[in-house]
Amino acid sequence: MTESSRLIRVGHSPDPDDAFMFYALAASKIDTGPYRFEHELVDIETLNRRAFSGELELTAISLHAYAHLARRYVLCSCGASMGDGYGPMVVARQSCPVEALREATIAVPGTLTTAYLALRICLGADFRHVVVPFDKTLDAAAAGQYEGQKVDAGLVIHEGQLTYAEQQLELVVDLGRWWMDETGLPLPLGANALRKDLGPEVIADVHRLLLASIRYGLDHRDEALDYARQYGRGLDREKADRFVGMYVNQWTLDFGPRGRQAVRELLVRGHAAGVIPQRIEPEFVEG
């Protein structure tokens, strides 16, 4: 690596699946040639908001946020987090019909997350919400409040999908399951995106290195999982392995035709629901 190496600032969430995906790049397990990667681990809603200023060359991004950022970023064909019959969940202290959520106050991990968009589409209406850090939604739902604000339910992303029952919470709706029943498609939650102004050559190079990192993790699962577990917030190895497997898999190597269809369907339905202001045709890095 030389002083003239091109810096690529990378943003991703401090959770096991993203850490697993970026392990080879973070731990210098692959040759990055003329590029130097600098990693920033920040929650997904913060990354979504930061993407509006375009400060990161490569960033994890919610598909909902992408709908507002399509002029600045192009979606990587690799690096997807897909809910294939499972996904973000709404949990509460007592079970209730999904329809009752329209009158509830729900702790959400951010209004640019795909989880928030999917819940808006599911309910067919806006709902009262309190924005809380993604790793506090379970606590807010269990406590019935967050910083003095009433909370009836929590919209859970990341590993809370495996641990909510430990806090005596009940599942109200699994949005990935609901989406599959509605559309027959996986729910596209997150992606990685490259800034368009990098130009075709740099975009192709960085995309190739991201794919190599994902493949390295899948091919060296034990060591990548050891690295990823430090971001598991108490997950044991079995649960960490299960969670990584949910969101780093064949979909992560390439969206494929069905995954691309799922992204288009999400954006179309988000626009129809009035959450996304205009129709967006997603653009993907090819190769």
C-alpha positions as CSV (number, residue, x, y, z in Angstrom):
1,M,0.0,0.0,0.0
2,T,1.4,3.4,-0.9
3,E,0.7,6.9,0.2
4,S,-0.9,7.5,-3.1
5,S,-3.5,4.8,-2.5
6,R,-7.1,5.9,-3.2
7,L,-9.1,6.2,0.0
8,I,-12.5,4.5,0.0
9,R,-14.5,5.3,3.1
10,V,-16.9,2.5,4.0
11,G,-19.9,2.8,6.3
12,H,-21.7,-0.2,7.7
13,S,-23.8,-1.1,10.7
14,P,-22.2,-2.5,13.9
15,D,-24.0,-5.8,13.7
16,P,-22.9,-9.4,12.9
17,D,-24.1,-9.7,9.3
18,D,-22.4,-6.5,8.1
19,A,-19.3,-7.3,10.1
20,F,-19.2,-10.7,8.5
21,M,-19.6,-9.3,5.0
22,F,-16.8,-6.8,5.5
23,Y,-14.4,-9.0,7.5
24,A,-11.9,-9.7,4.7
25,L,-11.6,-5.9,3.9
26,A,-11.4,-4.9,7.6
27,A,-8.8,-7.6,8.4
28,S,-6.8,-7.1,5.2
29,K,-7.4,-10.7,4.1
30,I,-7.6,-9.8,0.4
31,D,-5.4,-7.7,-1.8
32,T,-7.0,-4.3,-2.4
33,G,-4.5,-3.1,-5.0
34,P,-4.4,0.7,-5.3
35,Y,-7.3,1.2,-2.8
36,R,-7.2,1.8,1.0
37,F,-10.4,1.1,2.9
38,E,-11.3,3.1,6.0
39,H,-14.2,1.6,7.9
40,E,-16.8,3.5,10.0
41,L,-19.3,1.4,12.0
42,V,-22.5,3.4,12.5
43,D,-26.1,2.5,12.9
44,I,-28.1,2.2,9.7
45,E,-30.3,5.2,10.2
46,T,-27.3,7.4,10.7
47,L,-25.8,6.0,7.6
48,N,-29.0,6.6,5.7
49,R,-29.0,10.3,6.8
50,R,-25.3,10.7,6.1
51,A,-25.7,9.4,2.6
52,F,-27.6,12.6,1.7
53,S,-24.3,14.5,1.9
54,G,-22.4,11.8,0.0
55,E,-19.5,11.8,2.4
56,L,-18.9,8.0,2.1
57,E,-17.8,6.4,-1.1
58,L,-19.2,3.0,-0.2
59,T,-22.1,2.7,2.3
60,A,-24.6,0.3,3.6
61,I,-28.0,1.8,3.0
62,S,-31.6,0.9,3.5
63,L,-33.6,0.3,0.3
64,H,-36.1,2.9,1.6
65,A,-33.3,5.5,1.9
66,Y,-32.0,4.6,-1.5
67,A,-35.3,5.8,-3.0
68,H,-34.4,9.3,-1.9
69,L,-30.7,8.9,-2.9
70,A,-30.8,7.3,-6.4
71,R,-29.3,10.4,-8.1
72,R,-26.2,10.2,-5.9
73,Y,-25.7,6.4,-5.3
74,V,-25.9,3.2,-7.4
75,L,-26.7,-0.1,-5.8
76,C,-24.1,-2.8,-5.6
77,S,-25.3,-6.1,-7.1
78,C,-23.7,-7.8,-4.1
79,G,-24.0,-7.1,-0.4
80,A,-27.8,-7.4,-0.2
81,S,-29.6,-8.2,3.1
82,M,-32.8,-10.0,2.1
83,G,-35.6,-11.2,4.3
84,D,-36.5,-14.5,2.5
85,G,-39.8,-15.2,4.3
86,Y,-38.6,-13.5,7.5
87,G,-37.5,-10.0,8.4
88,P,-38.2,-7.0,10.7
89,M,-40.8,-7.8,13.4
90,V,-43.2,-5.8,15.4
91,V,-43.3,-7.1,19.0
92,A,-45.3,-6.0,22.0
93,R,-45.9,-7.0,25.7
94,Q,-49.2,-8.6,24.7
95,S,-50.3,-10.1,21.4
96,C,-52.8,-8.1,19.3
97,P,-54.2,-8.0,15.8
98,V,-52.0,-6.3,13.2
99,E,-54.7,-3.8,12.6
100,A,-54.4,-2.6,16.2
101,L,-51.0,-1.2,15.4
102,R,-52.6,1.6,13.5
103,E,-53.6,3.1,16.8
104,A,-50.4,2.2,18.7
105,T,-47.3,4.2,19.4
106,I,-44.4,2.1,18.0
107,A,-40.7,2.5,18.7
108,V,-38.9,2.5,15.3
109,P,-35.2,2.4,14.5
110,G,-35.5,5.2,12.0
111,T,-38.0,6.5,9.4
112,L,-35.6,5.9,6.5
113,T,-35.2,2.2,7.3
114,T,-36.9,-0.4,5.1
115,A,-38.5,-1.8,8.2
116,Y,-40.4,1.5,8.7
117,L,-41.4,1.5,5.0
118,A,-42.6,-2.1,5.1
119,L,-44.7,-1.4,8.2
120,R,-46.3,1.7,6.6
121,I,-47.2,-0.4,3.5
122,C,-48.5,-3.3,5.7
123,L,-50.7,-1.0,7.8
124,G,-51.8,1.1,4.8
125,A,-51.6,4.2,6.9
126,D,-49.2,6.3,9.0
127,F,-48.9,5.5,12.6
128,R,-47.6,7.2,15.8
129,H,-43.9,6.4,16.3
130,V,-41.0,7.2,18.5
131,V,-37.5,7.0,16.9
132,V,-35.1,5.1,19.1
133,P,-31.6,3.5,18.5
134,F,-32.0,0.2,16.8
135,D,-30.5,-1.7,19.8
136,K,-33.0,-0.1,22.2
137,T,-36.3,-1.0,20.5
138,L,-36.7,-4.2,22.5
139,D,-36.0,-2.4,25.7
140,A,-38.5,0.4,24.9
141,A,-41.2,-2.2,24.0
142,A,-40.6,-4.1,27.2
143,A,-40.6,-1.0,29.4
144,G,-43.6,0.6,27.6
145,Q,-41.8,3.9,27.3
146,Y,-38.7,5.5,25.9
147,E,-37.3,8.7,27.5
148,G,-40.7,9.5,29.0
149,Q,-42.7,8.8,25.8
150,K,-45.3,6.0,25.7
151,V,-44.4,2.9,23.6
152,D,-46.9,0.2,22.8
153,A,-44.8,-1.9,20.5
154,G,-41.3,-2.1,19.0
155,L,-40.2,-2.5,15.4
156,V,-37.2,-4.8,15.7
157,I,-34.3,-5.2,13.2
158,H,-31.0,-7.0,13.5
159,E,-30.5,-9.7,16.1
160,G,-33.5,-8.7,18.2
161,Q,-35.4,-10.9,15.8
162,L,-33.9,-13.9,17.5
163,T,-34.0,-12.6,21.1
164,Y,-37.3,-10.7,21.7
165,A,-38.9,-13.6,23.6
166,E,-36.2,-13.4,26.2
167,Q,-37.8,-10.1,27.3
168,Q,-41.3,-11.7,27.4
169,L,-42.4,-9.9,24.3
170,E,-44.9,-11.3,21.8
171,L,-44.7,-11.3,18.0
172,V,-47.4,-9.2,16.4
173,V,-46.2,-9.4,12.8
174,D,-43.1,-10.6,10.9
175,L,-42.9,-8.2,8.0
176,G,-40.8,-10.5,5.9
177,R,-43.4,-13.2,6.2
178,W,-46.2,-10.8,5.5
179,W,-44.3,-9.5,2.4
180,M,-43.7,-13.0,1.1
181,D,-47.4,-13.8,1.5
182,E,-48.3,-10.5,-0.3
183,T,-45.9,-10.6,-3.2
184,G,-44.2,-14.0,-3.3
185,L,-40.9,-12.2,-3.1
186,P,-38.2,-11.8,-0.5
187,L,-38.2,-8.5,1.3
188,P,-35.1,-6.4,0.3
189,L,-34.0,-4.7,3.4
190,G,-30.5,-3.3,3.0
191,A,-27.9,-3.0,0.3
192,N,-24.5,-1.5,-0.3
193,A,-24.2,1.5,-2.5
194,L,-21.4,3.3,-4.3
195,R,-21.2,7.0,-5.0
196,K,-21.8,7.6,-8.7
197,D,-19.2,10.3,-9.0
198,L,-16.5,7.8,-8.4
199,G,-16.7,6.9,-12.1
200,P,-17.2,3.5,-13.9
201,E,-13.6,2.3,-13.3
202,V,-13.5,2.9,-9.6
203,I,-17.0,1.7,-9.1
204,A,-16.2,-1.6,-10.9
205,D,-13.0,-2.1,-8.9
206,V,-14.6,-1.4,-5.5
207,H,-17.6,-3.6,-6.3
208,R,-15.2,-6.4,-7.2
209,L,-13.4,-6.1,-3.9
210,L,-16.7,-6.0,-1.9
211,L,-17.8,-9.2,-3.7
212,A,-14.4,-10.8,-2.9
213,S,-14.8,-9.9,0.8
214,I,-18.3,-11.5,0.9
215,R,-17.0,-14.6,-0.7
216,Y,-14.0,-14.8,1.6
217,G,-16.3,-14.7,4.6
218,L,-18.6,-17.4,3.2
219,D,-15.5,-19.5,2.4
220,H,-13.9,-19.0,5.8
221,R,-17.0,-19.0,7.9
222,D,-15.5,-19.8,11.3
223,E,-12.9,-17.0,11.3
224,A,-15.3,-14.5,9.8
225,L,-17.9,-15.5,12.4
226,D,-15.4,-15.1,15.3
227,Y,-14.9,-11.5,14.1
228,A,-18.6,-10.8,13.6
229,R,-19.6,-12.1,17.0
230,Q,-18.0,-9.0,18.7
231,Y,-20.9,-7.1,17.3
232,G,-23.6,-9.5,18.4
233,R,-24.6,-7.8,21.6
234,G,-24.6,-11.0,23.7
235,L,-25.5,-13.5,21.0
236,D,-24.0,-16.9,21.6
237,R,-22.2,-18.6,18.7
238,E,-25.2,-20.6,17.6
239,K,-27.5,-17.6,17.4
240,A,-24.8,-15.5,15.8
241,D,-24.2,-18.1,13.1
242,R,-28.0,-18.4,12.5
243,F,-28.4,-14.6,12.3
244,V,-25.5,-14.3,9.8
245,G,-26.9,-17.1,7.8
246,M,-30.2,-15.2,7.6
247,Y,-28.7,-12.2,6.0
248,V,-25.4,-13.3,4.4
249,N,-26.2,-16.0,1.9
250,Q,-26.8,-16.5,-1.9
251,W,-28.7,-13.2,-2.0
252,T,-25.7,-11.4,-0.7
253,L,-23.5,-12.6,-3.6
254,D,-26.0,-11.2,-6.1
255,F,-29.5,-9.8,-6.0
256,G,-30.3,-11.9,-9.2
257,P,-33.4,-11.3,-11.3
258,R,-35.8,-12.1,-8.5
259,G,-34.0,-9.9,-6.0
260,R,-34.1,-7.0,-8.4
261,Q,-37.8,-7.6,-9.0
262,A,-38.3,-7.5,-5.2
263,V,-36.5,-4.1,-5.0
264,R,-38.7,-2.7,-7.8
265,E,-41.8,-4.0,-6.1
266,L,-40.9,-2.4,-2.8
267,L,-40.2,0.9,-4.4
268,V,-43.4,0.8,-6.4
269,R,-45.5,-0.1,-3.3
270,G,-43.7,2.5,-1.2
271,H,-44.6,5.2,-3.8
272,A,-48.2,4.0,-4.0
273,A,-48.4,4.2,-0.2
274,G,-47.3,7.8,-0.3
275,V,-44.0,7.2,1.6
276,I,-41.7,7.5,-1.4
277,P,-42.3,10.8,-3.2
278,Q,-41.6,9.6,-6.7
279,R,-41.3,6.4,-8.8
280,I,-37.8,5.2,-8.8
281,E,-36.2,2.6,-11.2
282,P,-33.3,1.1,-9.3
283,E,-29.8,1.1,-10.8
284,F,-27.4,-1.7,-10.1
285,V,-23.6,-2.1,-10.6
286,E,-23.3,-4.9,-13.1
287,G,-20.4,-7.4,-13.0
